[in-house]
Amino acid sequence: MADNLRLTAIKSRHVVFFVAIAVAIFLNPCVTLARGAQDSTAAQAQHPLEAKTELVKLDVSVLDKEGKFVGGLEQKSFRVLDNGAERPIIFFAPVETPARIVVMIETSPAVYMIKDEHIAASYALLNGLAEDDQVALVTYSDSPKELLPFTSDRAALQNALVGNGNQYMMGMAALNLYDSISSVVEGIAPAPGKKAIVLLGTGLDSSRPERFDALVQRLRTQDVVIFAVGLGGSLNDNSAPVSKAEKKAAKAKRDAAAAAGPTMLEKARAALLSLATMTGGRAYFPASGQDFASAYQEIASAVRHQYVLGIAPQHDGQLHKLSVAVPDAAVAPHKSKGRAEFSVSARDGYIAPSP
């Protein structure tokens, strides 16, 4: 799996790395970079810097209430906190470049009865992405299986979705979500530029709990963003009771469920939310096939448009929690009646290099 998805590229094994400013991180000569307090005009006039700078790279998406990218922000518009302490931003670049996106589709028995919703969701995603985004299709149940390598051919992608390779497992089968994600991350880690995984699944995993911890450790050392779209909303019985007896029975059922604690599906969704949040992505849980459109609009916008920030890492070998904020004054045009109409997403931590 990893060999199939691996591309010949500059190797970046850690979120903390040395980056030559001359190659503009994404190897895109069209991107104008600004570093430190230099303004963009001065940066354009200078010869590209050849010095190497150690950075913690943060891919930041800022979206308005409609899920559209908030453009026009500057370096001074952002604040980065490292373990609660503000750190100076030493690298800044607004970018709009193609992305490499792996669409992972669950094909376990858990989603067999909603497979039509599954395919409809996949089509909606493909239609929302930019034409030059590179997309690979992978299915997973007990292990990941590549349906199609990276391509921008939308017809080939749609054919792969309904082809013979998209088989659903029946009967008893292991569901190894965490190891499947880990394998895909390993495969795309060396690729340059923006990398994202769009996961279409229930979030269920039948492996040992420590596999989740192992995946979290791997994600802490990579700059892959995960967007999770939780499937199975239609599996829940949300029909409204009509008679008094039905209402009483429904209340008793809810009380019993609350006393028993979170259901397996609720725990799985919490895991999806955790994985998406820690990588700077987002998680969505549509209740029906009609609710996918807004989710995919946001995913497409967040993948395509980003602000790249860089801070100097600490050197203590420890996990550092990160948070990125945009002060209200920086997005005044996007406010209404004193209420901020935007949201900011970025990875929530990094493992610092040793002293």
ZIGI-V277822 format. One record per pair of residues at least 12 apart in sequence whose C-alpha atoms are under 8 Angstrom apart, sorted by sequence separation. I is the first residue (numbers start at 1). GAP is how many residues later the second one is. If there is no record, write none. Layout:
# ZIGI-V277822
i & gap
I & GAP
I & GAP
This chain:
# ZIGI-V277822
i & gap
32 & 12
136 & 12
137 & 12
148 & 12
328 & 12
136 & 13
137 & 13
147 & 13
75 & 14
135 & 14
136 & 14
135 & 15
136 & 15
134 & 16
135 & 16
75 & 17
134 & 17
135 & 17
282 & 17
134 & 18
147 & 18
326 & 18
133 & 19
147 & 19
325 & 19
132 & 20
137 & 20
324 & 20
131 & 21
324 & 21
135 & 22
324 & 22
137 & 23
323 & 23
323 & 24
322 & 25
323 & 25
22 & 26
177 & 26
322 & 26
323 & 26
21 & 27
22 & 27
139 & 27
177 & 27
178 & 27
197 & 27
199 & 27
201 & 27
203 & 27
321 & 27
322 & 27
21 & 28
22 & 28
126 & 28
141 & 28
177 & 28
195 & 28
196 & 28
197 & 28
198 & 28
199 & 28
200 & 28
201 & 28
202 & 28
321 & 28
322 & 28
20 & 29
21 & 29
175 & 29
176 & 29
195 & 29
196 & 29
197 & 29
198 & 29
199 & 29
200 & 29
201 & 29
202 & 29
320 & 29
321 & 29
20 & 30
21 & 30
175 & 30
176 & 30
194 & 30
195 & 30
196 & 30
197 & 30
198 & 30
199 & 30
200 & 30
201 & 30
202 & 30
319 & 30
320 & 30
20 & 31
21 & 31
126 & 31
142 & 31
174 & 31
175 & 31
176 & 31
196 & 31
198 & 31
199 & 31
200 & 31
201 & 31
319 & 31
320 & 31
20 & 32
21 & 32
98 & 32
101 & 32
103 & 32
105 & 32
107 & 32
108 & 32
141 & 32
142 & 32
143 & 32
174 & 32
175 & 32
179 & 32
319 & 32
320 & 32
19 & 33
20 & 33
100 & 33
101 & 33
102 & 33
103 & 33
104 & 33
105 & 33
106 & 33
107 & 33
108 & 33
141 & 33
142 & 33
143 & 33
174 & 33
178 & 33
182 & 33
189 & 33
318 & 33
319 & 33
18 & 34
19 & 34
98 & 34
99 & 34
100 & 34
101 & 34
102 & 34
103 & 34
104 & 34
105 & 34
106 & 34
107 & 34
141 & 34
142 & 34
143 & 34
178 & 34
181 & 34
185 & 34
189 & 34
317 & 34
318 & 34
18 & 35
19 & 35
98 & 35
99 & 35
100 & 35
101 & 35
102 & 35
103 & 35
104 & 35
105 & 35
106 & 35
123 & 35
140 & 35
141 & 35
142 & 35
189 & 35
317 & 35
318 & 35
18 & 36
19 & 36
98 & 36
100 & 36
102 & 36
104 & 36
140 & 36
141 & 36
143 & 36
144 & 36
179 & 36
182 & 36
316 & 36
317 & 36
318 & 36
17 & 37
18 & 37
140 & 37
143 & 37
178 & 37
315 & 37
316 & 37
317 & 37
16 & 38
17 & 38
314 & 38
315 & 38
316 & 38
317 & 38
16 & 39
17 & 39
122 & 39
144 & 39
185 & 39
230 & 39
313 & 39
314 & 39
315 & 39
316 & 39
16 & 40
140 & 40
144 & 40
313 & 40
315 & 40
15 & 41
16 & 41
15 & 42
119 & 42
230 & 42
119 & 43
228 & 44
228 & 45
102 & 48
228 & 48
226 & 49
227 & 49
100 & 50
226 & 50
225 & 51
233 & 52
36 & 53
226 & 53
228 & 53
230 & 53
233 & 53
234 & 53
36 & 54
225 & 54
226 & 54
227 & 54
228 & 54
229 & 54
230 & 54
231 & 54
233 & 54
234 & 54
35 & 55
36 & 55
224 & 55
225 & 55
226 & 55
227 & 55
228 & 55
229 & 55
230 & 55
231 & 55
232 & 55
233 & 55
35 & 56
36 & 56
112 & 56
223 & 56
225 & 56
226 & 56
227 & 56
228 & 56
229 & 56
230 & 56
34 & 57
35 & 57
112 & 57
229 & 57
34 & 58
112 & 58
33 & 59
34 & 59
107 & 59
109 & 59
216 & 59
220 & 59
33 & 60
107 & 60
108 & 60
109 & 60
204 & 60
219 & 60
32 & 61
107 & 61
108 & 61
109 & 61
204 & 61
31 & 62
107 & 62
108 & 62
109 & 62
203 & 62
31 & 63
109 & 63
202 & 63
205 & 63
282 & 63
31 & 64
109 & 64
204 & 64
281 & 64
108 & 65
203 & 65
204 & 65
280 & 65
281 & 65
202 & 66
203 & 66
229 & 66
280 & 66
281 & 66
108 & 67
202 & 67
279 & 67
280 & 67
203 & 68
277 & 68
278 & 68
279 & 68
280 & 68
203 & 69
277 & 69
278 & 69
279 & 69
277 & 70
278 & 70
277 & 71
278 & 71
227 & 72
122 & 78
118 & 82
111 & 90
111 & 91
110 & 92
100 & 93
104 & 93
99 & 94
100 & 94
101 & 94
102 & 94
103 & 94
104 & 94
105 & 94
106 & 94
99 & 95
100 & 95
101 & 95
102 & 95
103 & 95
104 & 95
105 & 95
106 & 95
98 & 96
99 & 96
100 & 96
101 & 96
102 & 96
103 & 96
104 & 96
105 & 96
106 & 96
97 & 97
99 & 97
101 & 97
103 & 97
196 & 107
194 & 109
118 & 113
114 & 118
111 & 120
114 & 120
111 & 121
114 & 121
225 & 122
220 & 129
221 & 129
220 & 130
221 & 130
220 & 131
4 & 142
1 & 143
1 & 144
5 & 144
1 & 145
4 & 145
5 & 145
27 & 165
58 & 165
26 & 166
27 & 166
57 & 166
25 & 167
26 & 167
25 & 168
26 & 168
121 & 168
124 & 168
128 & 168
120 & 169
124 & 169
128 & 169
130 & 170
121 & 171
125 & 171
129 & 171
117 & 172
124 & 172
128 & 172
130 & 174
125 & 175
13 & 176
12 & 177
13 & 177
11 & 178
12 & 178
5 & 179
11 & 179
12 & 179
10 & 180
11 & 180
12 & 180
2 & 181
6 & 181
7 & 181
9 & 181
10 & 181
11 & 181
1 & 182
2 & 182
5 & 182
6 & 182
8 & 182
9 & 182
10 & 182
1 & 183
4 & 183
5 & 183
6 & 183
7 & 183
8 & 183
9 & 183
2 & 184
3 & 184
6 & 184
7 & 184
2 & 185
6 & 185
1 & 186
2 & 186
99 & 204
15 & 205
16 & 205
99 & 205
15 & 206
98 & 206
14 & 207
15 & 207
97 & 207
13 & 208
14 & 208
15 & 208
96 & 208
97 & 208
13 & 209
14 & 209
96 & 209
12 & 210
95 & 210
96 & 210
94 & 211
95 & 211
94 & 212
95 & 212
94 & 213
95 & 213
93 & 214
94 & 214
92 & 215
93 & 215
92 & 216
93 & 216
91 & 217
92 & 217
91 & 218
92 & 218
90 & 219
91 & 219
60 & 220
89 & 220
90 & 220
91 & 220
59 & 221
89 & 221
90 & 221
89 & 222
90 & 222
88 & 223
89 & 223
87 & 224
88 & 224
87 & 225
67 & 227
68 & 229
67 & 230
68 & 230
67 & 231
69 & 232
68 & 233
69 & 233
67 & 234
63 & 235
69 & 236
83 & 237
84 & 237
63 & 238
82 & 238
83 & 238
84 & 238
63 & 239
82 & 239
83 & 239
84 & 239
62 & 240
82 & 240
61 & 241
81 & 241
82 & 241
80 & 242
81 & 242
80 & 243
81 & 243
61 & 244
62 & 244
80 & 244
61 & 245
79 & 245
80 & 245
60 & 246
61 & 246
78 & 246
79 & 246
59 & 247
60 & 247
78 & 247
79 & 247
59 & 248
60 & 248
78 & 248
79 & 248
59 & 249
60 & 249
77 & 249
78 & 249
58 & 250
59 & 250
77 & 250
57 & 251
58 & 251
57 & 252
58 & 252
57 & 253
77 & 253
56 & 254
57 & 254
55 & 255
56 & 255
55 & 256
56 & 256
55 & 257
56 & 257
73 & 257
54 & 258
55 & 258
73 & 258
54 & 259
64 & 270
70 & 272
65 & 276
64 & 277
65 & 277
64 & 278
65 & 278
63 & 279
64 & 279
62 & 280
63 & 280
62 & 281
63 & 281
62 & 282
61 & 283
62 & 283
60 & 284
61 & 284
60 & 285
61 & 285
60 & 286
59 & 287
60 & 287
58 & 288
59 & 288
58 & 289
56 & 294
16 & 297
16 & 334
15 & 335
16 & 335
15 & 336
16 & 336
16 & 337
